[in-house]
Amino acid sequence: MNRFLLLSTIPLLLPLLAGGPLSAQSGPGFLVKPHPSFILVNSFNSVPGSDIRHLHQVKLPTDPKGKWTTALTVKALPAFFGGDGKSLGVLLGLFDPLKGTFTAGKEAASLNSKADERHLSLDPSGRWAVFERPDGVYLAGRTRTGIPFGTPRKVGGFGTLRDVHPYLGPVGGALQCFYTDGNRILMRRIDPVRAVLTGTPTVVSLPLQKGARPGFPCPLIGGDGDVEGLFFSEEVKARPKGDSDLVFAADLDPATPPIMVVQTADYMNAASFAGGFLSFAHDILPRYHVMEAEAAWMLGDEVGLGGTADLSGFAATRAAAPVQFTTVFLATRASRRIGIPGILGEFALNLATLTPFLLVRHAGGVEGGWKASFKVPNLPGLKGKDLALQGLSADASRPNPVFTNTAFLRLR
């Protein structure tokens, strides 16, 4: 990986480190703002069923280059895919954001019944699928990707909670289930072999808007393979005339407020990334459909002194052979968001302590991603400090660079 690191800047900031970085933040920067997905909005042509209620994009190790596995909840799923042609059903397929195509498969057929199946998502390995029926959360497994899932089993440990919007992702090497209790986003370890939650739940995020119901906590996987953040929704008014907005959490600390990303009077949920391409469900006439956008975003890390920090990010590209770079800036804290002429997105780092930290060239192709790993100095004065980060991504095929969201390097 071609990268230029300025690690000497961390010790130089020591005299200035005081307090946390949470005075303000910025969300992912849009290269192309949200708009109806050309291929998925007409779901009767591209996706089996009558409309799309939920989706989850995940890059599995065996996915072809430039394609992402996509889990969908659709209405009136045909029997060919395991549905009954009437109720809600779940479906897996491959999505190509550049070509705008979705190829449906039958890997999720065994998960469907005559009940309503919904909110399907996969863990990053692709071996475990989690979804909901009216009576609770269900889990199914398989020995490898590319083959059908086995018979689903009801997950124990949720008690009387329903409509929890479950997602799976690893933290510290242990598989976790992320879900909502209607007031908070929770994380709890899950034993997939026994299909049961274990231990006690940990609160990982709270709603930004007072009285909002947080939900659909899609995990964001960092450079070390762990979940480092969440993209979730906040329901401020229930359907049928609902209002639900999209927010981005750059870490798993409930003390860090999420960042508003898409706020309208409409009902939106189930946001997830395919590289730099964002998709989410949108409930508005004439039918529940999918919206898409092109964005730049990044994730930080939490690491002990002397350990290895792993940063990562994406920026959408439509070039056949893109030349993309991201410069990551570091400061002692985030600050008020400002716009800068000629640059998309918003900048939100403290100017008094701002310094360029690293320069990374993106991997080629539509994947559009980058990773950077480095050793953290073992300096006692750094312990317990939180540093704010933000990227500026440039693509030779686009006229304007774009700021990513703010993220954090938490030194423990």
C-alpha positions as CSV (number, residue, x, y, z in Angstrom):
1,M,0.0,0.0,0.0
2,N,1.3,3.4,-0.9
3,R,1.0,5.6,2.1
4,F,2.9,8.5,3.8
5,L,2.6,8.6,7.6
6,L,3.3,11.6,9.8
7,L,3.2,9.7,13.1
8,S,5.5,12.3,14.7
9,T,2.5,14.6,14.9
10,I,0.9,12.6,17.7
11,P,3.5,13.4,20.4
12,L,3.5,17.0,19.2
13,L,-0.1,17.2,20.1
14,L,0.4,16.0,23.7
15,P,0.5,19.5,25.3
16,L,-2.8,20.3,23.6
17,L,-4.7,17.1,24.5
18,A,-7.4,18.1,26.9
19,G,-11.0,16.9,26.8
20,G,-12.8,14.9,24.2
21,P,-13.4,15.4,20.5
22,L,-17.2,15.6,20.6
23,S,-18.0,19.3,20.3
24,A,-19.2,18.6,16.7
25,Q,-18.9,16.1,13.9
26,S,-19.5,15.7,10.2
27,G,-21.2,12.9,8.3
28,P,-20.1,11.1,5.1
29,G,-19.7,13.5,2.2
30,F,-21.9,13.0,-0.9
31,L,-20.4,12.9,-4.3
32,V,-23.9,12.3,-5.7
33,K,-26.8,13.0,-3.4
34,P,-29.6,10.5,-2.6
35,H,-31.9,9.8,-5.5
36,P,-34.2,6.9,-6.6
37,S,-32.3,3.8,-7.7
38,F,-32.8,3.3,-11.4
39,I,-32.8,-0.5,-11.3
40,L,-34.3,-1.3,-7.9
41,V,-37.1,1.3,-7.7
42,N,-38.9,-0.7,-10.4
43,S,-38.8,-3.8,-8.3
44,F,-41.4,-5.7,-10.3
45,N,-38.8,-5.7,-13.1
46,S,-35.5,-6.3,-11.3
47,V,-36.4,-7.9,-8.0
48,P,-39.0,-10.6,-7.5
49,G,-42.1,-9.4,-5.6
50,S,-44.0,-6.2,-5.5
51,D,-41.8,-3.8,-3.5
52,I,-38.6,-3.7,-1.4
53,R,-39.0,-3.0,2.4
54,H,-35.4,-3.6,3.6
55,L,-31.9,-4.2,2.3
56,H,-28.5,-5.0,3.6
57,Q,-25.3,-4.8,1.5
58,V,-22.3,-6.9,2.6
59,K,-19.0,-7.7,0.9
60,L,-18.4,-11.5,1.3
61,P,-15.0,-13.0,0.8
62,T,-16.2,-14.9,-2.2
63,D,-18.1,-12.1,-3.9
64,P,-16.9,-11.2,-7.5
65,K,-15.0,-8.0,-7.8
66,G,-17.3,-5.0,-8.1
67,K,-20.3,-6.9,-6.7
68,W,-21.9,-7.1,-3.3
69,T,-24.1,-9.7,-1.7
70,T,-27.5,-8.0,-1.0
71,A,-30.2,-9.2,1.4
72,L,-33.7,-7.9,0.6
73,T,-37.1,-8.0,2.2
74,V,-39.8,-8.0,-0.5
75,K,-43.5,-8.2,-0.5
76,A,-45.2,-11.1,-2.3
77,L,-42.1,-13.1,-2.8
78,P,-42.7,-15.8,-5.5
79,A,-42.7,-19.5,-4.6
80,F,-39.6,-20.0,-6.8
81,F,-37.6,-18.2,-4.2
82,G,-39.3,-19.8,-1.2
83,G,-42.2,-17.3,-0.8
84,D,-45.9,-17.7,-1.0
85,G,-46.7,-14.9,-3.4
86,K,-48.5,-13.0,-0.6
87,S,-46.5,-12.3,2.6
88,L,-43.2,-10.6,3.1
89,G,-40.2,-12.8,2.2
90,V,-36.4,-12.6,2.2
91,L,-34.1,-12.9,-0.7
92,L,-30.3,-12.9,-1.4
93,G,-28.6,-11.9,-4.6
94,L,-25.7,-10.0,-6.1
95,F,-25.8,-6.2,-6.7
96,D,-23.5,-4.4,-9.2
97,P,-23.7,-0.7,-8.4
98,L,-22.0,0.4,-11.6
99,K,-24.2,-1.6,-13.9
100,G,-27.3,-1.1,-11.7
101,T,-28.1,-4.8,-11.8
102,F,-29.4,-7.2,-9.1
103,T,-29.2,-10.9,-9.8
104,A,-31.5,-12.9,-7.5
105,G,-30.6,-16.3,-6.1
106,K,-32.2,-19.0,-4.0
107,E,-29.7,-19.2,-1.1
108,A,-32.3,-17.7,1.3
109,A,-35.2,-19.8,0.0
110,S,-35.2,-22.1,3.1
111,L,-35.7,-19.1,5.4
112,N,-39.1,-18.3,4.1
113,S,-42.5,-19.7,5.3
114,K,-46.1,-18.5,5.1
115,A,-45.4,-16.0,7.8
116,D,-43.8,-12.6,7.2
117,E,-40.0,-12.9,7.0
118,R,-38.2,-9.6,7.1
119,H,-35.0,-7.7,8.0
120,L,-32.6,-10.3,6.7
121,S,-28.9,-9.5,7.1
122,L,-25.6,-11.6,7.0
123,D,-22.5,-11.5,9.1
124,P,-19.3,-10.5,7.1
125,S,-18.2,-14.2,6.7
126,G,-21.5,-15.0,4.9
127,R,-22.0,-18.1,7.1
128,W,-24.7,-16.8,9.3
129,A,-28.0,-15.1,8.5
130,V,-30.3,-13.4,10.9
131,F,-33.9,-12.2,10.3
132,E,-37.3,-11.7,12.0
133,R,-40.7,-13.3,12.0
134,P,-43.7,-12.0,13.9
135,D,-42.8,-14.3,16.9
136,G,-39.1,-13.3,17.2
137,V,-35.6,-13.4,15.8
138,Y,-34.3,-16.4,13.7
139,L,-30.8,-17.5,12.8
140,A,-29.6,-19.9,10.1
141,G,-26.2,-21.1,9.1
142,R,-24.3,-22.8,6.3
143,T,-20.8,-24.3,6.0
144,R,-19.7,-22.0,3.3
145,T,-20.9,-19.2,1.1
146,G,-22.6,-19.8,-2.2
147,I,-24.9,-22.6,-0.9
148,P,-28.4,-22.5,0.6
149,F,-28.8,-21.7,4.3
150,G,-30.0,-24.5,6.6
151,T,-33.2,-24.6,8.6
152,P,-33.6,-21.4,10.7
153,R,-33.9,-21.6,14.5
154,K,-35.4,-19.1,16.9
155,V,-32.8,-17.1,18.8
156,G,-33.1,-17.2,22.6
157,G,-32.3,-14.3,24.8
158,F,-34.6,-11.6,23.4
159,G,-37.4,-12.2,25.9
160,T,-40.5,-10.3,24.9
161,L,-38.7,-7.9,22.6
162,R,-40.1,-7.8,19.1
163,D,-39.2,-5.8,16.0
164,V,-35.6,-5.5,17.1
165,H,-33.9,-5.2,13.6
166,P,-31.0,-7.6,14.2
167,Y,-27.6,-7.4,12.5
168,L,-24.4,-9.5,13.1
169,G,-20.8,-8.4,13.3
170,P,-17.6,-9.2,15.1
171,V,-16.0,-7.2,17.9
172,G,-12.8,-8.3,19.5
173,G,-13.1,-11.7,17.7
174,A,-16.5,-12.5,19.1
175,L,-19.7,-12.4,17.0
176,Q,-22.2,-9.8,18.3
177,C,-25.8,-9.1,17.6
178,F,-26.7,-5.4,17.2
179,Y,-30.4,-4.6,17.7
180,T,-32.8,-2.0,19.1
181,D,-35.0,-2.2,22.2
182,G,-37.0,0.8,20.9
183,N,-34.9,3.4,22.9
184,R,-31.3,2.4,22.3
185,I,-29.0,0.5,20.0
186,L,-27.6,-2.5,21.9
187,M,-24.8,-5.0,21.3
188,R,-24.8,-8.5,22.8
189,R,-22.7,-11.5,22.1
190,I,-24.4,-14.3,20.2
191,D,-23.6,-18.0,20.2
192,P,-24.6,-19.0,16.6
193,V,-24.1,-22.7,17.2
194,R,-26.7,-22.7,20.0
195,A,-28.7,-19.8,18.6
196,V,-28.8,-17.8,21.8
197,L,-27.7,-14.4,23.1
198,T,-25.1,-14.7,25.9
199,G,-23.8,-12.2,28.5
200,T,-25.3,-8.8,29.1
201,P,-26.3,-6.2,26.5
202,T,-24.1,-3.2,26.0
203,V,-25.5,0.2,24.9
204,V,-23.5,1.3,21.8
205,S,-25.6,4.2,20.5
206,L,-28.5,6.5,21.4
207,P,-30.8,8.5,19.2
208,L,-29.8,12.0,18.1
209,Q,-33.4,13.4,18.1
210,K,-35.3,13.5,21.4
211,G,-38.0,10.8,21.6
212,A,-36.9,9.1,18.4
213,R,-36.9,5.3,18.1
214,P,-33.6,4.1,16.8
215,G,-33.5,1.0,14.5
216,F,-31.8,-0.9,11.7
217,P,-28.2,-0.7,13.2
218,C,-26.2,-1.7,10.2
219,P,-22.6,-2.5,11.3
220,L,-19.7,-0.8,9.6
221,I,-16.6,-3.0,9.4
222,G,-13.2,-1.4,10.1
223,G,-9.8,-2.1,8.8
224,D,-9.1,-4.8,11.4
225,G,-12.4,-6.7,10.6
226,D,-14.2,-5.4,13.7
227,V,-17.4,-3.4,13.8
228,E,-16.2,0.2,14.4
229,G,-19.4,2.1,13.7
230,L,-23.1,2.0,12.7
231,F,-25.4,3.4,10.1
232,F,-29.0,3.4,11.6
233,S,-32.3,5.1,11.3
234,E,-34.4,7.2,13.8
235,E,-38.2,7.0,13.6
236,V,-39.7,10.2,14.8
237,K,-43.2,9.5,13.6
238,A,-44.7,6.0,13.0
239,R,-46.2,4.9,9.7
240,P,-48.5,5.0,7.8
241,K,-47.6,8.7,7.7
242,G,-44.2,8.1,9.1
243,D,-41.0,10.1,9.4
244,S,-37.7,8.3,9.8
245,D,-34.2,9.8,9.2
246,L,-30.8,8.3,8.7
247,V,-27.9,8.8,11.1
248,F,-24.2,7.7,11.2
249,A,-22.4,6.6,14.3
250,A,-18.6,6.8,13.9
251,D,-17.9,4.6,16.9
252,L,-19.6,2.3,19.4
253,D,-19.6,4.8,22.3
254,P,-23.1,5.9,23.4
255,A,-21.5,9.2,24.6
256,T,-20.7,10.1,21.0
257,P,-23.9,11.5,19.4
258,P,-24.7,10.1,15.9
259,I,-24.5,12.4,12.9
260,M,-27.6,13.3,10.9
261,V,-27.0,12.2,7.3
262,V,-30.4,12.3,5.5
263,Q,-33.3,14.1,7.1
264,T,-36.7,14.6,5.4
265,A,-40.3,14.3,6.2
266,D,-40.4,10.8,4.6
267,Y,-39.8,7.4,6.1
268,M,-36.4,5.9,5.4
269,N,-34.6,3.0,6.9
270,A,-32.1,0.1,6.4
271,A,-29.1,2.1,5.1
272,S,-25.9,0.2,4.1
273,F,-22.9,0.7,1.9
274,A,-21.6,-1.3,-1.1
275,G,-18.1,0.3,-1.0
276,G,-18.8,4.0,-1.5
277,F,-22.3,3.4,-2.8
278,L,-25.1,4.0,-0.2
279,S,-28.5,2.4,-0.5
280,F,-31.5,2.6,1.8
281,A,-35.2,1.8,1.7
282,H,-37.7,4.6,1.2
283,D,-41.5,4.4,1.9
284,I,-43.2,6.8,-0.4
285,L,-45.7,6.5,-3.2
286,P,-46.1,4.8,-5.6
287,R,-44.3,2.0,-3.7
288,Y,-41.7,1.2,-1.1
289,H,-38.5,1.4,-3.1
290,V,-34.7,1.9,-2.9
291,M,-32.7,5.1,-2.9
292,E,-29.0,5.4,-3.7
293,A,-26.2,7.9,-3.3
294,E,-22.4,8.0,-3.9
295,A,-20.4,8.9,-0.8
296,A,-17.0,9.1,0.9
297,W,-16.6,7.8,4.4
298,M,-14.0,6.4,6.8
299,L,-13.7,4.5,10.1
300,G,-11.3,5.0,13.0
301,D,-10.1,2.5,15.6
302,E,-9.7,1.9,19.3
303,V,-6.2,0.6,20.2
304,G,-3.9,0.3,23.1
305,L,-0.6,2.1,23.4
306,G,2.1,0.3,21.4
307,G,-0.6,-1.5,19.4
308,T,-1.5,-1.4,15.8
309,A,-4.2,1.1,14.6
310,D,-6.2,0.2,11.6
311,L,-8.0,2.9,9.6
312,S,-10.2,2.3,6.5
313,G,-12.5,4.1,4.2
314,F,-14.2,4.2,0.8
315,A,-15.1,6.7,-1.9
316,A,-17.5,5.9,-4.7
317,T,-15.9,5.9,-8.2
318,R,-17.3,5.3,-11.7
319,A,-13.9,5.3,-13.5
320,A,-12.8,2.1,-15.2
321,A,-9.3,2.5,-13.7
322,P,-9.6,5.1,-11.0
323,V,-6.8,7.1,-9.5
324,Q,-8.0,7.9,-6.0
325,F,-6.3,9.3,-2.9
326,T,-7.4,10.1,0.6
327,T,-5.5,12.5,2.8
328,V,-6.4,11.9,6.5
329,F,-6.1,14.9,8.8
330,L,-5.8,14.7,12.6
331,A,-6.7,17.1,15.4
332,T,-7.3,17.0,19.1
333,R,-11.0,17.3,18.6
334,A,-13.8,17.8,16.1
335,S,-15.3,21.3,15.7
336,R,-18.2,23.1,14.1
337,R,-19.0,22.0,10.5
338,I,-18.0,24.4,7.7
339,G,-18.3,24.2,4.0
340,I,-15.3,25.0,1.8
341,P,-15.8,26.2,-1.8
342,G,-14.8,23.7,-4.4
343,I,-14.9,20.7,-1.9
344,L,-18.0,18.5,-1.4
345,G,-19.1,17.6,2.1
346,E,-18.3,19.5,5.3
347,F,-15.1,20.0,7.3
348,A,-15.3,19.6,11.1
349,L,-11.8,19.4,12.7
350,N,-10.3,21.9,15.2
351,L,-8.1,24.3,13.1
352,A,-5.8,25.2,15.9
353,T,-4.5,21.6,16.2
354,L,-5.0,20.5,12.6
355,T,-2.2,18.5,10.9
356,P,-2.1,16.2,7.8
357,F,-1.6,12.7,9.2
358,L,-1.4,10.2,6.3
359,L,-1.9,10.0,2.5
360,V,-3.3,6.7,1.1
361,R,-3.9,5.6,-2.4
362,H,-7.1,3.6,-2.9
363,A,-7.3,0.1,-4.2
364,G,-8.2,0.0,-7.9
365,G,-11.6,-0.6,-9.4
366,V,-15.1,0.1,-8.2
367,E,-14.2,-1.4,-4.8
368,G,-12.7,2.1,-4.1
369,G,-11.5,1.3,-0.6
370,W,-8.4,2.0,1.3
371,K,-6.7,0.7,4.5
372,A,-3.9,2.1,6.6
373,S,-2.2,0.4,9.6
374,F,0.5,1.8,11.9
375,K,2.0,1.4,15.3
376,V,0.8,3.8,18.0
377,P,3.7,5.3,20.1
378,N,3.9,3.9,23.6
379,L,3.8,7.3,25.3
380,P,2.0,7.5,28.7
381,G,0.6,10.9,27.9
382,L,-1.5,9.4,25.1
383,K,-3.3,6.9,27.2
384,G,-7.0,7.5,27.4
385,K,-7.0,10.2,24.7
386,D,-9.3,10.5,21.8
387,L,-8.1,12.1,18.6
388,A,-10.4,13.3,15.8
389,L,-9.8,12.3,12.2
390,Q,-11.3,13.3,8.8
391,G,-10.4,12.4,5.3
392,L,-10.3,14.4,2.0
393,S,-10.8,12.0,-0.9
394,A,-9.9,12.9,-4.5
395,D,-10.7,11.0,-7.7
396,A,-8.9,12.1,-10.9
397,S,-12.1,11.4,-12.9
398,R,-14.2,13.8,-10.7
399,P,-14.0,17.6,-10.7
400,N,-14.3,18.0,-6.9
401,P,-12.7,16.3,-3.9
402,V,-14.9,15.4,-1.0
403,F,-14.6,15.3,2.8
404,T,-15.4,12.0,4.6
405,N,-17.2,11.9,7.9
406,T,-15.2,12.6,11.1
407,A,-13.9,9.5,12.9
408,F,-11.8,8.8,16.0
409,L,-8.6,7.2,17.0
410,R,-9.2,6.2,20.6
411,L,-6.0,5.4,22.6
412,R,-6.5,3.0,25.5
